Amino acid sequence: MVGKGREKTGSGSVTMTMEGRVLALDEGGSEVIIDSEVRLTGKIVRFGRGMIESISAEIFKEFRVRFTAKLLQEGQGGEGNAAERDGEELNLLPLLFRAFRSWILRVFGRG
């Protein structure tokens, strides 16, 4: 999976590549393993590694929630809401707020 984004103003951009594998577990169920690489250019790099890691963590949480919902929906033979969310763009503002809160708590020793 490849995702790309560009600042509306300025020259900043982000590119993410993600590869996933699904492994069957001996006791039943599955494990999903994700490897990713994120490349940032422009002003966003000024935020620093800690803030960028917080943002990445929030994006992956959202991915996990959406992916789980899609798998559960497909497992039940339905299309429903999971299909409606295919290709839906992420609203980054709530993700940024959660990432900022998480970063602040970690910086001040509460996370």
C-alpha contacts under 8 A as a table, 3 or more apart, distances in Angstrom:
res1	aa1	res2	aa2	distance
1	M	17	T	5.75
1	M	18	M	5.10
1	M	19	E	6.27
2	V	15	T	7.35
2	V	16	M	5.69
2	V	17	T	4.50
2	V	18	M	6.33
3	G	15	T	5.75
3	G	16	M	5.10
3	G	17	T	6.45
4	K	13	S	7.46
4	K	14	V	5.74
4	K	15	T	4.49
4	K	16	M	6.40
5	G	13	S	5.59
5	G	14	V	5.24
5	G	15	T	6.52
6	R	11	S	7.39
6	R	12	G	5.92
6	R	13	S	4.23
6	R	14	V	6.44
7	E	10	G	5.96
7	E	11	S	6.45
7	E	12	G	5.33
7	E	13	S	6.03
10	G	42	G	7.70
11	S	41	T	7.73
11	S	42	G	5.85
12	G	40	L	7.42
12	G	41	T	5.05
12	G	42	G	3.78
12	G	43	K	6.01
12	G	44	I	6.87
13	S	40	L	5.89
13	S	41	T	5.27
13	S	42	G	6.49
14	V	38	V	7.00
14	V	39	R	5.56
14	V	40	L	4.57
14	V	41	T	6.47
15	T	38	V	5.75
15	T	39	R	5.20
15	T	40	L	6.70
16	M	36	S	6.92
16	M	37	E	5.59
16	M	38	V	4.39
16	M	39	R	6.37
17	T	36	S	5.52
17	T	37	E	5.37
17	T	38	V	6.66
18	M	34	I	6.74
18	M	35	D	5.68
18	M	36	S	4.23
18	M	37	E	6.58
19	E	34	I	5.74
19	E	35	D	5.30
19	E	36	S	6.33
20	G	32	V	6.76
20	G	33	I	5.50
20	G	34	I	4.38
20	G	35	D	6.33
21	R	32	V	5.66
21	R	33	I	5.21
21	R	34	I	6.60
22	V	30	S	6.46
22	V	31	E	5.67
22	V	32	V	4.54
22	V	33	I	6.43
23	L	30	S	5.49
23	L	31	E	5.14
23	L	32	V	6.36
23	L	33	I	7.83
24	A	28	G	6.95
24	A	29	G	6.25
24	A	30	S	4.56
24	A	31	E	6.47
25	L	28	G	5.18
25	L	29	G	5.64
25	L	30	S	5.28
25	L	31	E	6.73
26	D	29	G	7.97
40	L	44	I	7.11
40	L	45	V	6.37
41	T	44	I	6.86
41	T	45	V	6.27
42	G	45	V	6.08
43	K	46	R	5.62
43	K	47	F	7.90
44	I	47	F	5.80
45	V	48	G	6.09
45	V	49	R	7.94
45	V	52	I	7.94
47	F	50	G	7.93
47	F	51	M	5.96
47	F	52	I	6.76
48	G	51	M	5.74
48	G	52	I	6.33
49	R	52	I	5.12
49	R	53	E	6.01
50	G	53	E	5.16
50	G	54	S	6.29
50	G	103	W	6.84
51	M	54	S	5.03
51	M	55	I	6.29
51	M	99	A	7.13
51	M	100	F	6.91
51	M	103	W	5.97
52	I	55	I	5.08
52	I	56	S	6.13
53	E	56	S	5.01
53	E	57	A	6.08
54	S	57	A	5.08
54	S	58	E	6.36
54	S	99	A	4.84
54	S	100	F	7.19
54	S	102	S	6.68
54	S	103	W	6.09
55	I	58	E	5.21
55	I	59	I	6.30
55	I	95	L	6.91
55	I	96	L	6.22
55	I	99	A	4.95
55	I	100	F	7.70
56	S	59	I	5.10
56	S	60	F	6.21
57	A	60	F	5.15
57	A	61	K	6.18
57	A	99	A	7.65
58	E	61	K	5.00
58	E	62	E	6.31
58	E	95	L	5.91
58	E	96	L	7.94
58	E	98	R	7.13
58	E	99	A	6.13
59	I	62	E	5.16
59	I	63	F	6.22
59	I	95	L	6.87
60	F	63	F	4.83
60	F	64	R	6.06
61	K	64	R	5.07
61	K	65	V	6.28
62	E	65	V	5.15
62	E	66	R	6.20
63	F	66	R	5.20
63	F	67	F	5.88
64	R	67	F	5.12
64	R	68	T	5.93
65	V	68	T	5.28
65	V	69	A	6.19
66	R	69	A	5.14
66	R	70	K	6.16
66	R	82	A	7.39
67	F	70	K	5.10
67	F	71	L	6.21
68	T	71	L	5.15
68	T	72	L	6.13
69	A	72	L	5.18
69	A	73	Q	6.01
69	A	82	A	6.20
70	K	73	Q	5.10
70	K	74	E	6.08
70	K	82	A	4.87
70	K	83	A	7.27
71	L	74	E	5.18
71	L	75	G	5.96
72	L	75	G	5.01
72	L	76	Q	6.39
73	Q	76	Q	5.27
73	Q	77	G	6.59
73	Q	78	G	5.52
73	Q	79	E	6.35
73	Q	80	G	7.28
73	Q	82	A	6.52
74	E	77	G	4.97
74	E	78	G	5.55
74	E	79	E	6.50
75	G	78	G	7.58
79	E	82	A	6.31
79	E	83	A	5.27
79	E	84	E	7.97
80	G	83	A	5.75
80	G	84	E	6.65
81	N	84	E	4.93
81	N	85	R	6.36
82	A	85	R	5.27
82	A	86	D	6.76
83	A	86	D	5.30
84	E	88	E	7.74
85	R	88	E	5.02
91	N	94	P	6.66
91	N	95	L	7.26
92	L	95	L	5.01
92	L	96	L	5.95
93	L	96	L	5.08
93	L	97	F	6.28
94	P	97	F	5.08
94	P	98	R	6.23
95	L	98	R	5.21
95	L	99	A	6.05
96	L	99	A	4.98
96	L	100	F	5.98
97	F	100	F	5.10
97	F	101	R	6.15
98	R	101	R	5.12
98	R	102	S	6.11
99	A	102	S	5.07
99	A	103	W	6.04
100	F	103	W	5.02
100	F	104	I	6.11
101	R	104	I	5.18
101	R	105	L	6.22
102	S	105	L	5.21
102	S	106	R	6.19
102	S	111	G	6.70
103	W	106	R	5.09
103	W	107	V	6.09
103	W	111	G	7.94
104	I	107	V	5.10
104	I	108	F	6.19
105	L	108	F	5.27
105	L	109	G	6.02
105	L	110	R	4.78
105	L	111	G	4.92
106	R	109	G	5.02
106	R	110	R	5.53
106	R	111	G	4.33
107	V	110	R	7.67
107	V	111	G	7.90
108	F	111	G	7.94
